[in-house]
Amino acid sequence: MQLKVLRSKLHLATVTRSDLYYHGSLTIDPDLMDAVGLLPYEAILVSNVATGDRAETYVLPGTRGSGSIELNGAMARLGAVGDRVIVMAFAQIEAAEADAHQPRVVALDSKNRVVERIDYPPLGEAAEAPFPNGRPAWAETI
């Protein structure tokens, strides 16, 4: 049996550009892609924090070091410049691998700089919330 699990997440990324007439995708700074192991053309789910709207698209590498998070094509309808989004990639793993699986997650500030690497516990240890009171300390500063 295979399970679909979170593999990578950019938490609270800020949209830096939106272009309805560009090819559909989400352009991401390669430094941010590297931080969580996203690959060019990988399928992702993007969620607008303010509205809860979600859409699936793929990763398009942008300019390294730019902090870019750009909604392209139909994705431009998901939000506007300045909106905060969550970018997630998932993986299919064998049930036998589940106990050791750990997603790669980073939290970003409003300029898309990594402010924290979030170490979710492996699935085999994930019975308790990873943060006291369900909210990490960095969340107060964003």
C-alpha positions as CSV (number, residue, x, y, z in Angstrom):
1,M,0.0,0.0,0.0
2,Q,1.2,3.5,-0.8
3,L,0.4,6.7,1.2
4,K,0.4,10.3,0.0
5,V,2.3,12.4,2.5
6,L,3.7,15.9,2.7
7,R,7.2,16.1,1.3
8,S,8.0,19.8,1.1
9,K,6.4,23.0,2.3
10,L,7.2,26.7,2.0
11,H,5.1,28.3,4.8
12,L,3.8,31.9,4.5
13,A,5.5,32.7,1.2
14,T,4.7,36.3,0.0
15,V,3.5,36.7,-3.6
16,T,5.9,39.0,-5.4
17,R,4.3,39.1,-8.9
18,S,1.2,38.0,-10.6
19,D,0.8,37.7,-14.4
20,L,-2.5,36.4,-15.7
21,Y,-1.2,36.2,-19.3
22,Y,2.0,34.2,-18.6
23,H,2.2,30.4,-18.9
24,G,0.5,28.8,-15.9
25,S,2.8,27.8,-13.1
26,L,4.3,29.2,-9.9
27,T,7.7,30.8,-10.3
28,I,9.9,30.2,-7.2
29,D,13.4,31.5,-6.4
30,P,15.7,28.4,-6.7
31,D,17.2,29.2,-3.3
32,L,13.7,28.6,-1.8
33,M,13.3,25.4,-3.9
34,D,16.6,24.1,-2.6
35,A,15.6,24.8,1.0
36,V,12.8,22.3,0.8
37,G,13.9,20.1,-2.2
38,L,11.4,21.3,-4.8
39,L,12.3,20.3,-8.4
40,P,11.6,22.2,-11.6
41,Y,8.2,21.2,-13.1
42,E,7.2,19.4,-9.9
43,A,3.5,19.3,-9.1
44,I,2.5,21.5,-6.2
45,L,-0.5,22.6,-4.2
46,V,-0.7,26.3,-3.4
47,S,-3.0,27.7,-0.8
48,N,-3.9,31.4,-0.1
49,V,-3.7,31.9,3.6
50,A,-6.3,34.8,3.6
51,T,-9.0,33.1,1.5
52,G,-8.3,29.4,1.9
53,D,-8.4,29.0,-1.9
54,R,-6.2,26.3,-3.3
55,A,-5.0,25.3,-6.7
56,E,-2.6,22.8,-8.2
57,T,0.2,23.8,-10.6
58,Y,3.9,23.1,-11.1
59,V,7.2,24.8,-10.1
60,L,9.0,27.0,-12.6
61,P,12.4,28.2,-11.4
62,G,12.9,31.9,-11.2
63,T,16.0,34.1,-10.6
64,R,18.2,32.8,-7.8
65,G,18.3,35.1,-4.8
66,S,15.3,37.1,-5.9
67,G,12.9,35.8,-3.3
68,S,10.4,35.4,-6.2
69,I,7.0,33.8,-5.7
70,E,5.0,34.5,-8.8
71,L,1.5,33.4,-9.7
72,N,1.3,32.8,-13.4
73,G,-1.6,32.2,-15.8
74,A,-4.7,30.9,-14.1
75,M,-2.8,30.8,-10.8
76,A,-2.9,34.6,-10.9
77,R,-6.6,34.3,-9.9
78,L,-5.5,32.6,-6.6
79,G,-4.2,35.9,-5.1
80,A,-2.4,39.2,-5.5
81,V,1.0,40.6,-4.9
82,G,1.5,40.8,-1.1
83,D,-0.7,37.8,-0.3
84,R,0.7,35.0,1.8
85,V,0.6,31.5,0.4
86,I,1.6,28.0,1.5
87,V,3.3,25.9,-1.2
88,M,3.2,22.1,-0.7
89,A,4.5,19.1,-2.5
90,F,3.5,15.6,-1.8
91,A,5.1,12.2,-2.3
92,Q,3.8,8.6,-2.6
93,I,5.6,6.4,-0.2
94,E,5.3,2.7,0.8
95,A,3.6,2.2,4.1
96,A,6.7,0.5,5.4
97,E,8.6,3.8,4.9
98,A,6.1,5.9,6.7
99,D,7.5,5.7,10.2
100,A,10.8,7.3,9.1
101,H,9.3,9.9,6.7
102,Q,10.0,13.6,7.6
103,P,8.8,16.5,5.5
104,R,11.2,19.4,4.6
105,V,9.5,22.6,5.8
106,V,10.6,26.2,6.1
107,A,8.8,29.3,7.4
108,L,9.4,32.5,5.4
109,D,9.2,36.2,6.4
110,S,7.4,38.8,4.3
111,K,10.4,39.2,2.0
112,N,10.6,35.4,1.5
113,R,13.7,34.9,3.6
114,V,13.9,31.6,5.5
115,V,13.3,32.5,9.2
116,E,13.1,28.9,10.4
117,R,13.6,25.3,9.3
118,I,10.7,23.4,10.9
119,D,11.6,19.9,11.9
120,Y,8.3,18.0,11.9
121,P,8.8,14.8,13.8
122,P,9.0,11.6,11.7
123,L,5.5,10.1,11.1
124,G,6.3,7.3,13.6
125,E,6.6,10.0,16.3
126,A,4.0,12.4,15.1
127,A,1.2,11.5,17.6
128,E,1.8,14.8,19.5
129,A,1.7,18.3,18.1
130,P,5.2,19.4,17.0
131,F,4.8,22.8,18.8
132,P,3.6,23.7,22.3
133,N,0.1,25.1,22.1
134,G,0.1,24.3,18.4
135,R,1.9,27.5,17.4
136,P,5.7,27.9,16.9
137,A,7.6,30.9,18.5
138,W,8.4,32.4,15.1
139,A,4.7,32.9,14.3
140,E,4.6,35.8,16.7
141,T,7.2,37.7,14.7
142,I,5.6,37.4,11.2
